[in-house]
Amino acid sequence: MEPSASVELPARSALTDRVYDLLRTRIIDLVLEPGARLNADRLGADMDVSPTPVREALNRLAAEGLVTAAPYRGFRVSPLLSRTDLVQLLRARQVIECAAVEQAADFRDQLVVQELTALVTRMDELTRATPLDVKAFNSADAAFHRLAVEASGNRFLAQALESLHVHIQLARHYQGRSTAEAKQANEEHRHLVAAIADGDGGLACAAARQHIDGVLDRLQPHLPTNDGEEAAR
């Protein structure tokens, strides 16, 4: 999802920030669906603001790749990532997380281990509810991975993961996330926490790698059969 060369430099203001946060959330939650046309006047009326902060927010979203901008055609929500892009995204995430949790295991910070364990417990509780609260589970899952990477103490790894965060969140929409899938994912989380708690960097890296492989396996049935099919959507 490449931002258009015509995208203006993103503007910043408190109002623009609020509009940006709202639009970003709507895109990530698929309230604004991939490919949907985004009319600044209509969106402004809906949010009770003028079109100006909406356009500024849309330019910022375009710079992130969540929105596309084309001359004389306006803004649209960017399409979901293709099969190839998703695989590459997960492989990039695998590199970042393996390096990060290996370092986190070296630190063996007990407070971090407690916080990670609490998130695993929270996700366990969510998997016992029927139906599964997918949004709440995804939120806890994102917090778990963010904390695991931040525990490395390497701000560049944390920034690298954050730069992928939006696309990781969107990638979850390919996954139906059944209760069985959620339980399997959380069992993988549990192995990762145990490795960090034991101070075993090699095992932590292997657990992170196995988890990302599991994510890809669970995504496979929900992916388009080829990039051409995705582009046609």
C-alpha positions as CSV (number, residue, x, y, z in Angstrom):
1,M,0.0,0.0,0.0
2,E,2.1,2.9,-1.3
3,P,1.1,6.5,-0.5
4,S,0.6,8.6,-3.6
5,A,3.3,11.0,-4.7
6,S,0.7,13.8,-4.6
7,V,0.1,13.4,-0.9
8,E,0.7,16.7,0.9
9,L,2.9,17.0,4.0
10,P,0.7,15.9,7.0
11,A,-0.7,18.7,9.1
12,R,-0.9,18.6,12.8
13,S,-3.4,20.1,15.2
14,A,-5.4,18.9,18.2
15,L,-8.6,18.7,16.1
16,T,-6.8,17.0,13.2
17,D,-5.3,14.5,15.7
18,R,-8.8,13.6,17.0
19,V,-10.2,13.2,13.4
20,Y,-7.1,11.2,12.4
21,D,-7.5,8.8,15.4
22,L,-11.2,8.3,14.7
23,L,-10.7,7.6,11.0
24,R,-7.7,5.3,11.7
25,T,-9.8,3.3,14.2
26,R,-12.7,3.0,11.7
27,I,-10.3,1.8,9.0
28,I,-8.6,-0.8,11.3
29,D,-12.0,-2.0,12.5
30,L,-13.3,-2.2,8.9
31,V,-16.1,0.2,9.7
32,L,-14.7,2.0,6.6
33,E,-14.2,-0.9,4.3
34,P,-11.2,-1.4,1.9
35,G,-11.7,0.5,-1.3
36,A,-14.4,2.8,0.2
37,R,-14.4,6.3,-1.2
38,L,-13.7,9.0,1.5
39,N,-15.4,12.3,1.0
40,A,-14.0,15.0,3.3
41,D,-17.2,17.0,3.3
42,R,-19.4,14.0,4.1
43,L,-17.0,12.8,6.8
44,G,-16.7,16.3,8.3
45,A,-20.5,16.5,8.5
46,D,-20.6,13.1,10.2
47,M,-18.0,14.2,12.8
48,D,-19.4,17.7,13.1
49,V,-16.1,19.3,12.0
50,S,-15.2,21.3,8.9
51,P,-13.6,19.5,5.9
52,T,-10.2,21.0,6.6
53,P,-9.1,18.8,9.5
54,V,-10.6,15.8,7.7
55,R,-8.4,16.5,4.6
56,E,-5.4,17.0,6.9
57,A,-6.1,13.7,8.6
58,L,-6.6,11.9,5.3
59,N,-3.2,13.1,4.1
60,R,-1.6,11.7,7.2
61,L,-3.4,8.4,6.7
62,A,-2.2,8.4,3.1
63,A,1.3,8.9,4.3
64,E,0.9,5.7,6.4
65,G,-0.5,3.8,3.5
66,L,-4.0,3.3,5.1
67,V,-5.5,5.6,2.5
68,T,-4.7,6.2,-1.1
69,A,-4.9,9.6,-2.8
70,A,-5.1,10.1,-6.6
71,P,-5.4,13.4,-8.5
72,Y,-9.0,14.2,-9.5
73,R,-10.2,10.9,-7.8
74,G,-9.8,11.9,-4.1
75,F,-9.2,9.5,-1.3
76,R,-10.1,5.8,-0.8
77,V,-9.4,3.3,1.9
78,S,-6.4,1.2,0.8
79,P,-7.1,-2.4,-0.1
80,L,-6.1,-5.2,2.3
81,L,-2.7,-6.6,1.8
82,S,-2.2,-9.3,-0.9
83,R,-1.2,-12.8,0.0
84,T,2.5,-12.0,-0.9
85,D,2.4,-8.8,1.1
86,L,1.0,-10.7,4.1
87,V,3.6,-13.4,4.0
88,Q,6.4,-10.7,3.8
89,L,4.8,-8.8,6.6
90,L,4.8,-11.8,8.9
91,R,8.4,-12.7,7.9
92,A,9.5,-9.2,8.8
93,R,7.6,-9.4,12.1
94,Q,9.3,-12.8,12.8
95,V,12.8,-11.2,12.4
96,I,12.0,-8.3,14.7
97,E,10.3,-10.5,17.4
98,C,13.0,-13.2,17.4
99,A,15.7,-10.6,18.0
100,A,13.7,-8.8,20.6
101,V,12.6,-11.7,22.8
102,E,16.1,-13.2,22.7
103,Q,17.3,-9.9,24.3
104,A,14.3,-9.8,26.6
105,A,15.3,-13.3,27.9
106,D,18.8,-11.9,28.7
107,F,17.3,-9.2,30.8
108,R,14.8,-11.6,32.5
109,D,12.8,-8.8,34.0
110,Q,10.4,-10.3,36.4
111,L,8.0,-7.4,36.2
112,V,7.8,-7.9,32.4
113,V,7.2,-11.6,32.9
114,Q,4.4,-10.8,35.3
115,E,2.8,-8.4,32.9
116,L,3.1,-10.9,30.0
117,T,1.6,-13.6,32.2
118,A,-1.3,-11.3,33.1
119,L,-2.0,-10.8,29.4
120,V,-1.9,-14.5,28.7
121,T,-4.4,-15.0,31.6
122,R,-6.6,-12.3,30.1
123,M,-6.6,-14.0,26.8
124,D,-7.4,-17.4,28.5
125,E,-10.4,-15.8,30.1
126,L,-11.6,-14.4,26.7
127,T,-11.3,-17.8,25.1
128,R,-13.7,-19.3,27.7
129,A,-16.4,-16.9,26.7
130,T,-19.0,-17.7,24.0
131,P,-18.9,-16.1,21.5
132,L,-15.2,-15.1,21.5
133,D,-14.8,-11.3,21.8
134,V,-12.4,-11.1,18.8
135,K,-11.7,-7.4,19.2
136,A,-10.8,-7.7,22.8
137,F,-8.6,-10.7,22.1
138,N,-6.8,-8.9,19.3
139,S,-6.2,-5.9,21.6
140,A,-4.7,-8.1,24.3
141,D,-2.7,-10.0,21.7
142,A,-1.3,-6.7,20.3
143,A,-0.4,-5.5,23.8
144,F,1.4,-8.8,24.4
145,H,3.6,-8.6,21.4
146,R,4.3,-4.9,21.9
147,L,5.4,-5.5,25.5
148,A,7.5,-8.6,24.5
149,V,9.5,-6.5,22.0
150,E,9.8,-3.4,24.3
151,A,11.2,-5.8,26.9
152,S,14.3,-6.1,24.7
153,G,15.3,-2.6,25.7
154,N,16.1,-1.9,22.1
155,R,14.1,1.1,21.0
156,F,14.9,0.5,17.3
157,L,13.3,-3.0,17.4
158,A,10.2,-1.4,19.2
159,Q,10.0,1.3,16.5
160,A,10.3,-1.3,13.8
161,L,7.4,-3.3,15.2
162,E,5.3,-0.1,15.7
163,S,5.9,0.8,12.0
164,L,4.2,-2.5,11.1
165,H,1.5,-2.2,13.7
166,V,-1.3,-0.9,11.5
167,H,-0.7,-3.6,8.9
168,I,-0.5,-6.3,11.5
169,Q,-3.9,-5.1,12.9
170,L,-5.4,-5.2,9.4
171,A,-3.9,-8.6,8.7
172,R,-6.0,-10.0,11.6
173,H,-9.1,-9.3,9.5
174,Y,-8.2,-12.2,7.2
175,Q,-8.5,-14.5,10.2
176,G,-11.9,-15.6,11.4
177,R,-10.2,-16.2,14.8
178,S,-12.2,-19.1,16.1
179,T,-12.0,-20.0,19.7
180,A,-9.8,-23.0,18.9
181,E,-7.4,-20.7,16.9
182,A,-7.3,-18.2,19.8
183,K,-6.5,-20.9,22.3
184,Q,-3.7,-22.3,20.1
185,A,-2.2,-18.8,19.7
186,N,-2.3,-18.2,23.4
187,E,-0.7,-21.5,24.1
188,E,2.2,-20.3,21.9
189,H,2.3,-17.1,23.9
190,R,2.6,-19.2,27.1
191,H,5.6,-21.0,25.7
192,L,7.2,-17.7,24.8
193,V,6.7,-16.3,28.3
194,A,8.2,-19.4,29.9
195,A,11.3,-19.1,27.8
196,I,11.8,-15.4,28.7
197,A,11.2,-16.3,32.4
198,D,13.9,-19.0,32.2
199,G,16.3,-16.6,30.6
200,D,16.7,-18.9,27.6
201,G,17.2,-16.5,24.6
202,G,17.5,-19.3,22.0
203,L,14.3,-21.0,23.2
204,A,12.5,-17.6,23.3
205,C,13.5,-16.9,19.7
206,A,12.4,-20.4,18.6
207,A,9.0,-19.9,20.4
208,A,8.5,-16.5,18.7
209,R,9.4,-18.1,15.3
210,Q,7.0,-21.0,15.9
211,H,4.2,-18.6,16.9
212,I,4.6,-16.5,13.7
213,D,4.6,-19.7,11.7
214,G,1.4,-20.6,13.5
215,V,-0.2,-17.3,12.7
216,L,0.6,-17.8,9.0
217,D,-0.8,-21.3,9.1
218,R,-4.0,-20.1,10.7
219,L,-4.3,-17.3,8.1
220,Q,-3.8,-19.6,5.1
221,P,-7.4,-20.7,4.7
222,H,-8.6,-17.1,4.8
223,L,-6.2,-15.7,2.2
224,P,-7.0,-15.1,-1.5
225,T,-5.6,-17.9,-3.7
226,N,-3.4,-15.5,-5.5
227,D,-2.5,-11.8,-5.7
228,G,-4.6,-11.4,-8.8
229,E,-7.7,-12.4,-6.9
230,E,-7.0,-10.0,-4.1
231,A,-6.3,-7.1,-6.6
232,A,-9.7,-7.7,-8.2
233,R,-11.5,-7.3,-4.9
